């Protein structure tokens, strides 16, 4: 292994990345946009007017596409794809593995007379039948029941990857249960559309016929040289380093953040952006992140379903292009101890088909009351369903990050800025019932009316808050970098839909009692503000004081995935999903089971990998160096007197003793780890098993790492088998 490490390091100076990986960028990236997408413009060119209008109705109104229209669309898609050199098609879907999946089928079809044609029908477009037995299903499907179906999602455009036409699709079982991330997301988007549109048409703007949630994600990641990556078994098998002493220099100088992008990385970014443009992913931002060799990119916001698809697609493209530039990309939330991990901030808002952002104030009191309505209802939703939101970002890898003084804590709170908080405090004072003319005037002029200018000055944001208002959107900061955005977006839109439904019922009830519309809205918002104040926090979310204060406020601090997922099965949450038609009870329990099983499996794999590396790489290297020291000591004893020997050999003898102590600590640690791992593996019940891995297995990792990292600082560098942090983080 040490040979592999030094061979990788020796090759690096002889690579000419400027020459070999030079990327020529077109004068206008915009000219490439959607080049490989069956976009609205392309559909207008290839489809009949009837088919084109039918697709638009499906996207905007959710109407079903008739079979004869599907046949027309399929032919048009095939003709367009063939003109781009495509040979195969696939239903591109997002199973519960966290990755994407695809089964390629050829357009090629033999016909009589020894001839062949390219064929693609509406039936092929609408549905495929991949094997469902090998995907996570939480007990919904038996292994011998292999049938699952992918079905075309016309609201997300088809695209071309290489020589394959990719058709975004949902994935369901033979009996109709959702087996993917897209199906519940689409249901949630429909629910919030109906609820928000109902509120808009009733109280603010009758012209609104659709409200679409928007998402702008920010993707953080690490780049590691491929050869160095291959020299680390832990990186290859777990996506993170299980061992490794911190380098003398890490991120403490803050000199990497927003610094000059290395040439090799810039070439990678240029090619990535070109491919993103072709696939309609509107990336606009790139920069160095806080940790060495850590970077970020972000797009313009999009409709949430398309944005989720684009992020999943992007992660695939990033890995492919990184490989071409001799990089391996790391999406793990905490690949290196002692340096910042990676997140995926989700910026969420609501937009109308009339072009309004419902989380932006307007130019008059009515528009500002509209803003307050959606703003306060969002806070109330997060307050009531904070634990569900926490569970949506829970994973073994994200546990390393949450609350570790680099990411938002596991306590769900909301930052809205002191100025806006002051506005809510004023609204708390609204009279119960009918408002006097003077109070109405005061509210419109000096409270609601001043919101736009307040927000102009309120540009700062709290980076320690998991849910922060940033001017015209809420930023969900605790999402992990490896996560599929769909789950947190499903939860966010479900709880918003539920809250807006409740708001509509309560406002209408007050109007029926004789209050005017604005009076009723102010009365309900006043109560929501009072009920939601516990989650509003403007201070340092990393501090111990906040953890204590949060406890007093009744906010849960669910630090681990098993804790969060246990809360997820609260009857209140199950009923929420069933009421809005997002999941059946069976589907929801199955997903909880899948997440628990994945958590346990990840920890189990990490334990086995750590044991293997410790036994087969670390201990042999330490003993090899110790034997050299022993030979040195023997030589000293032969040529020096006993008095001289004791003085001259003292350091070597201390090293020999320390090496033995650390080797013993590793040996005992590995034995204890494997024993605890086996006990956890044999624990019945997914929840109890996950808790066993969390509480009994994970704590044993640290003893092994402590001893190994100590040995790394003792053993001759030329004998050390594992590529070191300084090489992984500072080789560019």
VEXVEXMAR-765145 format. One record per residue (C-alpha): x, y, z. Coordinates in pm, whole numbers. Each point is the difference from the previous one (the first is absolute). Layout:
N
KOLMI       X       Y       Z
KOLMI       X       Y       Z
...
//
This chain:
732
KOLMI       X       Y       Z
KOLMI       0       0       0
KOLMI     286     240      79
KOLMI     139     -80    -346
KOLMI    -335      98    -152
KOLMI       1     323     200
KOLMI     346     106    -116
KOLMI     -59    -111    -358
KOLMI    -309     226     -12
KOLMI     193     292     147
KOLMI     295     -53    -235
KOLMI    -220      19    -311
KOLMI    -164     330      88
KOLMI     283     241     -93
KOLMI      22    -147    -351
KOLMI    -362      63     -95
KOLMI     -66     308    -209
KOLMI    -358      89      89
KOLMI      15     331    -183
KOLMI      68    -183    -324
KOLMI    -176    -335      46
KOLMI    -322     133     152
KOLMI     -31     339    -160
KOLMI    -363      90     -63
KOLMI    -103     256    -259
KOLMI    -313     181     108
KOLMI    -235     144    -266
KOLMI     -41     375     -11
KOLMI    -359     -35     122
KOLMI     -98    -286     228
KOLMI    -362     100     -57
KOLMI      27    -135    -357
KOLMI      47    -351     146
KOLMI    -295      22     239
KOLMI    -241    -297     -35
KOLMI     188    -126    -307
KOLMI     -55    -359     122
KOLMI    -345      54     154
KOLMI    -341     -72    -150
KOLMI     -90     351     107
KOLMI    -309     207     -68
KOLMI     172     158    -300
KOLMI      98    -342    -138
KOLMI    -350    -136      60
KOLMI    -146     295    -185
KOLMI     216     -94    -297
KOLMI     -60    -377       3
KOLMI    -356     -41     132
KOLMI    -337      64    -159
KOLMI    -193     290     152
KOLMI    -239    -246     166
KOLMI     282    -199     160
KOLMI     190     312     106
KOLMI    -306     152     171
KOLMI     -74    -333     169
KOLMI     352     -12     147
KOLMI     -28     361     123
KOLMI    -336     -80     162
KOLMI     156    -299     174
KOLMI     283     218     132
KOLMI    -210     298     106
KOLMI    -334    -156      88
KOLMI      84    -363      74
KOLMI    -236    -132    -270
KOLMI      49    -353    -128
KOLMI     160     -63    -338
KOLMI    -210    -212    -234
KOLMI     155    -313    -155
KOLMI      -9     132    -358
KOLMI     179     315     119
KOLMI     262    -213     175
KOLMI      60    -179    -331
KOLMI      58     335    -171
KOLMI     236     115     274
KOLMI     194    -329     -15
KOLMI      56      31    -375
KOLMI     110     362      38
KOLMI     237     -87     286
KOLMI     149    -284    -204
KOLMI      52     216    -309
KOLMI     165     273     208
KOLMI     217    -252     186
KOLMI     108    -177    -319
KOLMI     106     336    -146
KOLMI     235      27     301
KOLMI     156    -343     -54
KOLMI    -202    -179     268
KOLMI     -39    -379     -19
KOLMI    -174     -92     328
KOLMI    -262     134     239
KOLMI     -52     -46     373
KOLMI    -250      89     268
KOLMI     224     200     236
KOLMI    -127     -31     357
KOLMI      99      54     363
KOLMI     -41    -314     213
KOLMI      46       8     377
KOLMI     372     -70     -29
KOLMI      76     373      -7
KOLMI     140     -28    -353
KOLMI    -164      -8    -343
KOLMI     -75    -313    -203
KOLMI     -50     -87    -364
KOLMI     -58    -304    -225
KOLMI      95      65    -363
KOLMI    -203    -136    -289
KOLMI      87      41    -365
KOLMI    -215     171    -261
KOLMI     122    -279    -232
KOLMI    -278    -238    -105
KOLMI      43    -289    -254
KOLMI    -274     -33    -261
KOLMI     -74    -249    -274
KOLMI     233     -52    -290
KOLMI     318      23     207
KOLMI     -51     372      48
KOLMI     -21     225     307
KOLMI    -140     338      99
KOLMI      10     236     298
KOLMI    -329     -20     189
KOLMI    -135     187     302
KOLMI    -370       3      88
KOLMI    -222     176     251
KOLMI     -13    -319     207
KOLMI     379      -7      22
KOLMI       5     367      97
KOLMI    -265     -30     268
KOLMI     120    -311     179
KOLMI     291    -239      54
KOLMI      25    -305     224
KOLMI     334     -19     183
KOLMI      70    -263     266
KOLMI    -131     139     332
KOLMI     120    -278     231
KOLMI     357     123      44
KOLMI     -82     360      89
KOLMI     -72     105     361
KOLMI    -371     -44      73
KOLMI     -35     -31     377
KOLMI    -192    -326     -27
KOLMI    -252     122    -257
KOLMI     131    -247    -259
KOLMI     122    -357      48
KOLMI     316    -110    -180
KOLMI    -201    -235    -219
KOLMI    -234     285     -95
KOLMI     219     176    -251
KOLMI    -253     216    -181
KOLMI      32     374      28
KOLMI     -94     272    -244
KOLMI     155     324    -109
KOLMI    -242     258    -141
KOLMI      84     314    -197
KOLMI     -10     333     184
KOLMI     -84     255    -271
KOLMI      57     293     240
KOLMI     377     -56     -14
KOLMI     154      14    -349
KOLMI     174    -295    -164
KOLMI     372      41     -67
KOLMI     291    -170    -173
KOLMI     301    -147     180
KOLMI     258    -130    -245
KOLMI    -195    -216    -245
KOLMI    -300     -59     230
KOLMI    -333     182      16
KOLMI     -84      34     370
KOLMI    -368      32      95
KOLMI     -59     122     359
KOLMI    -239    -245     163
KOLMI    -165    -109     322
KOLMI      53    -353     136
KOLMI    -286    -195     159
KOLMI     -68    -359     101
KOLMI    -238    -235    -177
KOLMI    -256      79     271
KOLMI      42     376     -39
KOLMI     222      97     296
KOLMI     266     263     -60
KOLMI     352    -148      -9
KOLMI     182     322     -84
KOLMI      63     360     107
KOLMI    -183     169    -288
KOLMI    -352    -140      54
KOLMI     -55     146     350
KOLMI     165     325    -109
KOLMI    -249      41    -285
KOLMI    -286     -71     240
KOLMI     135     260     246
KOLMI      43     262    -273
KOLMI    -359     -56    -107
KOLMI    -120      33     361
KOLMI     174     331      62
KOLMI    -110     130    -340
KOLMI    -365     -65      87
KOLMI      28     145     352
KOLMI     196     312     -97
KOLMI    -214      68    -308
KOLMI    -312     -25     215
KOLMI     141     260     242
KOLMI     106     231    -284
KOLMI    -332     -16    -187
KOLMI    -202      50     318
KOLMI     190     290     155
KOLMI     252     161    -233
KOLMI     -16     -65    -376
KOLMI    -280    -180    -185
KOLMI     217     -21    -313
KOLMI     239    -251     157
KOLMI     -73    -352    -124
KOLMI     322    -176     101
KOLMI     266      31     271
KOLMI     328    -179     -58
KOLMI     263     -61     268
KOLMI     345     105    -115
KOLMI     338    -138     103
KOLMI     349     135     -34
KOLMI     256    -246     137
KOLMI     366      63      79
KOLMI     226    -304     -46
KOLMI     323     -34     201
KOLMI     259    -267     -81
KOLMI     365    -103      31
KOLMI     237     -90    -285
KOLMI     278    -251      64
KOLMI     261    -119    -248
KOLMI    -115    -338    -136
KOLMI     332    -177      63
KOLMI      10     121     360
KOLMI    -365     -96      42
KOLMI      72    -354    -119
KOLMI     278     -29     259
KOLMI    -252      45     284
KOLMI    -227    -307      48
KOLMI    -219     194     243
KOLMI     -72     272    -257
KOLMI     -71    -257    -270
KOLMI    -238    -208     212
KOLMI    -164     256     229
KOLMI      50     341    -163
KOLMI     178     130     312
KOLMI     334     -38     179
KOLMI     -37    -221     305
KOLMI     358      76     107
KOLMI     242     288     -50
KOLMI     186     249     215
KOLMI     -89     366     -56
KOLMI     265     186    -201
KOLMI     189     291     154
KOLMI    -186     227    -238
KOLMI    -368     -55     -63
KOLMI    -255     277     -43
KOLMI     108     213     296
KOLMI     142     278    -218
KOLMI    -331      36    -188
KOLMI     205      40    -318
KOLMI    -189    -248    -216
KOLMI    -350     146      31
KOLMI     -82     202    -314
KOLMI     370     -20     -95
KOLMI     144     -34    -349
KOLMI    -129    -323    -157
KOLMI     288    -238     -93
KOLMI      52     -45    -375
KOLMI     -74    -369       4
KOLMI    -321      54     193
KOLMI     -97     289    -226
KOLMI      31    -227    -305
KOLMI    -229    -248     171
KOLMI    -250     274      86
KOLMI       0     136    -354
KOLMI     -81    -338    -152
KOLMI    -263     -62     267
KOLMI    -171     331     -74
KOLMI      -3     -72    -374
KOLMI    -170    -336      58
KOLMI    -244     159     246
KOLMI     -98     261    -258
KOLMI     -67    -269    -260
KOLMI    -225    -181     249
KOLMI    -189     313     103
KOLMI     148      21     351
KOLMI      36     377      54
KOLMI     320       3     210
KOLMI     124     351      65
KOLMI     227     -10     306
KOLMI     333    -173      68
KOLMI     257      59     274
KOLMI     246    -149     247
KOLMI    -163    -105     327
KOLMI     143      20     352
KOLMI     198    -324      12
KOLMI     302     -74    -223
KOLMI    -103    -168    -326
KOLMI    -367      75      76
KOLMI    -217     184    -252
KOLMI    -358     107     -66
KOLMI    -227      63    -296
KOLMI    -355     132     -11
KOLMI    -264      61    -268
KOLMI    -282     246     -45
KOLMI    -317    -116     180
KOLMI    -245    -218    -195
KOLMI    -335    -170      49
KOLMI      65    -249     283
KOLMI     -57    -326    -190
KOLMI     233     103    -283
KOLMI     255     136     250
KOLMI       5    -333     187
KOLMI      50    -189    -328
KOLMI     275     240    -100
KOLMI     186     -45     327
KOLMI     -12    -379     -29
KOLMI     112      23    -362
KOLMI     273     247      91
KOLMI     155    -230     260
KOLMI      30    -270    -265
KOLMI     154     241    -253
KOLMI     242     136     262
KOLMI     135    -347      71
KOLMI      43     -81    -371
KOLMI     178     322     -86
KOLMI     217     -15     313
KOLMI     127    -337    -121
KOLMI     108     154    -333
KOLMI     210     253     193
KOLMI     158    -271     221
KOLMI    -208     108     299
KOLMI    -235    -196     220
KOLMI    -290     200     139
KOLMI    -105     -42     363
KOLMI    -360      80      96
KOLMI      32    -147     350
KOLMI    -105     251     263
KOLMI     320     -48     205
KOLMI     277    -164    -202
KOLMI     282     147     211
KOLMI      14      40     378
KOLMI      94     345     124
KOLMI    -105     193    -312
KOLMI    -340     120    -109
KOLMI    -238    -247    -155
KOLMI    -237      56    -291
KOLMI    -365      98     -10
KOLMI    -266      63    -261
KOLMI    -197     312      93
KOLMI    -356     -10    -134
KOLMI    -149     345     -69
KOLMI    -380     -36      -5
KOLMI    -274     238    -102
KOLMI    -341      10    -170
KOLMI     -71     161    -336
KOLMI    -329      68    -179
KOLMI     -86     -40    -367
KOLMI     -47     379      -2
KOLMI     371      47      70
KOLMI      -3      79     373
KOLMI     231    -136     270
KOLMI    -229     -46     300
KOLMI     291      44     242
KOLMI      82     345    -138
KOLMI    -177     313     128
KOLMI    -171     231    -250
KOLMI     -54     370     -60
KOLMI    -322      36     198
KOLMI    -149    -122     330
KOLMI    -209    -268    -170
KOLMI     307    -161    -157
KOLMI     186      26     330
KOLMI    -287    -169     183
KOLMI      19    -271    -266
KOLMI     372     -36      76
KOLMI     -65     -15     376
KOLMI    -265    -265     -51
KOLMI     234    -241    -173
KOLMI     298      97     215
KOLMI    -175     -58     333
KOLMI    -173    -315    -121
KOLMI     340    -140     -99
KOLMI     138      68     347
KOLMI    -308    -162     156
KOLMI      43    -307    -222
KOLMI     364     -38     101
KOLMI     -90      50     367
KOLMI    -268    -270      -8
KOLMI     200    -249    -206
KOLMI     359      77     102
KOLMI      80    -363      84
KOLMI    -127    -117    -338
KOLMI     224     254    -173
KOLMI     293    -120     213
KOLMI     -69    -363     -96
KOLMI      -2      92    -370
KOLMI     371      92      12
KOLMI     108    -289     225
KOLMI     274    -237    -117
KOLMI     308    -169     141
KOLMI     226     234    -195
KOLMI    -189     319      89
KOLMI      17     -88     371
KOLMI     373      80     -13
KOLMI     -81     354    -109
KOLMI    -312     118     181
KOLMI      83     199     309
KOLMI     376     -36     -49
KOLMI      71     375      -4
KOLMI       0       8    -377
KOLMI    -358     -77     -96
KOLMI    -336      87     150
KOLMI     -80    -187     321
KOLMI    -241    -290      19
KOLMI    -242     234     181
KOLMI    -243     142    -254
KOLMI     -32     376      40
KOLMI     -73     290    -236
KOLMI     201     318     -53
KOLMI    -199     291    -142
KOLMI     213     302      96
KOLMI     -56     242     286
KOLMI    -189     256    -212
KOLMI    -255    -250    -128
KOLMI     -25    -150     348
KOLMI     -97     350     117
KOLMI    -281       8    -258
KOLMI    -137    -329     132
KOLMI      14     135     354
KOLMI    -211     296    -112
KOLMI    -250    -236    -163
KOLMI     -26    -191     327
KOLMI    -164     312     147
KOLMI    -287       1    -252
KOLMI    -338      30     174
KOLMI    -197    -319      40
KOLMI    -302      23    -231
KOLMI     -97     313    -196
KOLMI     265     266     -54
KOLMI     -57     372      44
KOLMI      55     228    -303
KOLMI     302     149     178
KOLMI     154    -344      60
KOLMI     -54     -98    -362
KOLMI     171     318    -117
KOLMI     289     -50     243
KOLMI      47    -361    -116
KOLMI      -7      90    -368
KOLMI     232     302      23
KOLMI     247     -72     278
KOLMI      11    -379      30
KOLMI     -99    -182    -318
KOLMI      86     296    -224
KOLMI     363      14     116
KOLMI      84    -364     -72
KOLMI     165      65    -342
KOLMI     245     258     135
KOLMI      69    -219     304
KOLMI      94    -291    -222
KOLMI     227     219    -212
KOLMI     211      66     309
KOLMI     -30    -351     139
KOLMI     257    -157    -230
KOLMI     203    -194     257
KOLMI     -81    -360      79
KOLMI      73    -242     281
KOLMI     221    -281    -127
KOLMI     -65    -201     317
KOLMI    -374     -19     -63
KOLMI    -145    -312    -167
KOLMI    -294     199    -140
KOLMI      82     360     -91
KOLMI    -203     264    -181
KOLMI     227     169    -254
KOLMI    -208     278    -152
KOLMI    -242    -179    -233
KOLMI      43    -367      86
KOLMI      72    -237     287
KOLMI     336    -176      -2
KOLMI      -3    -353     142
KOLMI     367     -20      91
KOLMI      20    -341     169
KOLMI     -44    -220    -310
KOLMI     300    -228     -59
KOLMI     211      24    -316
KOLMI     -66    -362    -102
KOLMI    -377      23      54
KOLMI    -269      -9    -263
KOLMI    -182     336      29
KOLMI    -334    -176     -52
KOLMI     -52    -115     358
KOLMI      46     335     172
KOLMI    -198     170    -277
KOLMI    -283    -251      45
KOLMI     -14      78     372
KOLMI      28     377     -47
KOLMI    -284      11    -250
KOLMI    -219    -243     193
KOLMI      18     197     323
KOLMI     -55     327    -188
KOLMI    -306    -149    -172
KOLMI    -144    -126     329
KOLMI      55     335     170
KOLMI    -153     204    -284
KOLMI    -305    -227       3
KOLMI     -41      57     372
KOLMI      50     374     -41
KOLMI    -273      18    -266
KOLMI    -249    -184     222
KOLMI      74     221     302
KOLMI     -16     329    -193
KOLMI    -326     -99    -168
KOLMI    -146     -86     340
KOLMI      74     353     129
KOLMI    -143     159    -316
KOLMI    -321    -198      53
KOLMI     -15     148     352
KOLMI      -3     351    -147
KOLMI     364     106     -22
KOLMI     127     160    -318
KOLMI     255    -193    -202
KOLMI     306     200     111
KOLMI    -114      -3     362
KOLMI     -41    -376      -9
KOLMI     344     -48    -155
KOLMI     165     226     260
KOLMI    -174    -185     281
KOLMI     116    -341    -119
KOLMI     355     118     -73
KOLMI      20     149     348
KOLMI     -73    -341     155
KOLMI     245    -179    -232
KOLMI     277     240      99
KOLMI     -62     -68     367
KOLMI      -5    -375     -57
KOLMI     315      -1    -215
KOLMI     231     226     202
KOLMI     183    -294     157
KOLMI     177     -84    -325
KOLMI     104     360     -76
KOLMI     363      45     102
KOLMI     242     272    -105
KOLMI     314    -106     188
KOLMI     284    -251     -32
KOLMI    -147    -342     -73
KOLMI     335    -164      80
KOLMI       7     115     363
KOLMI     -71    -220     301
KOLMI    -223     277     130
KOLMI    -233     -44    -297
KOLMI     -25    -374      60
KOLMI    -107      73     358
KOLMI    -239     274    -108
KOLMI    -150    -222    -272
KOLMI     -67    -265     264
KOLMI    -188     254     210
KOLMI    -204      96    -307
KOLMI     -97    -361     -55
KOLMI     200     -42    -322
KOLMI     149    -343     -61
KOLMI     374     -46     -56
KOLMI       2    -319    -209
KOLMI     374     -43     -44
KOLMI       0    -341    -169
KOLMI    -185    -164    -285
KOLMI    -160    -274     215
KOLMI    -141     268     233
KOLMI    -136     200    -293
KOLMI    -150    -298    -180
KOLMI    -168    -125     316
KOLMI    -178     336      26
KOLMI     -95     -19    -367
KOLMI    -256    -273      71
KOLMI    -199     228     232
KOLMI    -370     -54     -71
KOLMI     -36     372     -73
KOLMI     238     -32    -295
KOLMI    -157    -322    -129
KOLMI    -342     166       2
KOLMI     140     304    -181
KOLMI     126    -210    -289
KOLMI    -316    -206     -22
KOLMI    -225     309      13
KOLMI     181     168    -290
KOLMI      39    -323    -199
KOLMI     381       5      -1
KOLMI      62    -345     149
KOLMI    -217    -280     121
KOLMI      80    -125     350
KOLMI     176    -298    -161
KOLMI     210     217    -232
KOLMI     108     231     282
KOLMI     102    -283     234
KOLMI     187    -168    -287
KOLMI     204     315     -62
KOLMI      83      32     366
KOLMI     113    -363      -3
KOLMI     217      59    -307
KOLMI     174     299     158
KOLMI      69    -191     321
KOLMI     137    -298    -192
KOLMI     223     228    -207
KOLMI     132     167     315
KOLMI      92    -335     157
KOLMI     152    -129    -323
KOLMI     219     310     -42
KOLMI     136     -31     356
KOLMI      53    -374     -48
KOLMI     202      57    -318
KOLMI     207     274     165
KOLMI      76    -230     296
KOLMI     116    -281    -227
KOLMI     214     233    -211
KOLMI     160     156     308
KOLMI      78    -343     145
KOLMI     155    -110    -330
KOLMI     218     310     -37
KOLMI     110     -10     364
KOLMI      97    -367     -11
KOLMI     143     -25    -351
KOLMI     158     342     -52
KOLMI      56     195     322
KOLMI     124    -274     235
KOLMI     243    -156    -254
KOLMI     147     343     -82
KOLMI      43      78     371
KOLMI     163    -335      72
KOLMI     229      39    -301
KOLMI     126     331     130
KOLMI      21    -137     354
KOLMI     219    -287    -123
KOLMI     236     253    -158
KOLMI      20     184     330
KOLMI      67    -325     183
KOLMI     288     -78    -237
KOLMI     135     350      57
KOLMI     -20     -47     378
KOLMI     178    -335     -23
KOLMI     279     164    -198
KOLMI      36     282     252
KOLMI      22    -250     285
KOLMI     281    -183    -177
KOLMI     224     303     -48
KOLMI     -69     217     307
KOLMI      41     -51     371
KOLMI    -310     -58     214
KOLMI      11     360     127
KOLMI      36     147    -350
KOLMI    -260    -240    -137
KOLMI    -268     112     247
KOLMI      47     360    -109
KOLMI      38     -56    -375
KOLMI    -278    -256     -39
KOLMI    -258     172     220
KOLMI    -204     152    -289
KOLMI      -2    -323    -198
KOLMI    -109    -201     304
KOLMI    -279     250      73
KOLMI    -114     -27    -363
KOLMI       3    -379      16
KOLMI    -209      11     317
KOLMI    -247     253    -142
KOLMI     -36    -196    -323
KOLMI     -77    -316     198
KOLMI    -256     185     209
KOLMI    -178     141    -304
KOLMI      12    -331    -189
KOLMI    -155    -166     305
KOLMI    -268     271      16
KOLMI     -82     -59    -368
KOLMI      -8    -379      42
KOLMI    -232      14     301
KOLMI    -205     274    -167
KOLMI     -51    -203    -317
KOLMI    -102    -308     197
KOLMI    -253     204     200
KOLMI    -127     172    -316
KOLMI     -60    -324    -188
KOLMI    -169    -156     303
KOLMI    -230     300      43
KOLMI     -68       7    -374
KOLMI    -110    -363      -2
KOLMI    -223      56     301
KOLMI    -160     300    -170
KOLMI     -41    -190    -326
KOLMI    -190    -275     181
KOLMI    -229     241     184
KOLMI    -363     -49     -98
KOLMI    -203     299    -122
KOLMI     130     279    -221
KOLMI     -38     275     263
KOLMI     174    -198     275
KOLMI     271    -113    -239
KOLMI      72     358    -110
KOLMI      13     110     364
KOLMI     245    -281      77
KOLMI     229     107    -285
KOLMI     -31     362     109
KOLMI      58     -44     373
KOLMI     226    -306      18
KOLMI     193     -21    -329
KOLMI      76     359    -106
KOLMI     165      98     333
KOLMI     259    -278     -52
KOLMI     129     160    -321
KOLMI     175     277     192
KOLMI     237    -223     203
KOLMI     130    -164    -315
KOLMI      37     331    -179
KOLMI     174     162     295
KOLMI     266    -270      11
KOLMI      43     -11    -377
KOLMI      34     377     -28
KOLMI     259      -8     279
KOLMI     196    -264    -191
KOLMI     -17     213    -315
KOLMI     205     263     186
KOLMI     256    -260     116
KOLMI      57    -233    -294
KOLMI     250      86    -272
KOLMI    -189     187    -274
KOLMI     143    -235    -266
KOLMI    -153    -300     175
KOLMI    -342     153      67
KOLMI    -255    -171    -230
KOLMI    -286     250       3
KOLMI       5     314    -213
KOLMI       8     286     250
KOLMI    -240     291      42
KOLMI     260     251    -117
KOLMI      23    -191    -329
KOLMI    -373     -52     -46
KOLMI     -94     358      86
KOLMI     284     199    -152
KOLMI      74    -189    -321
KOLMI    -174     198    -273
//
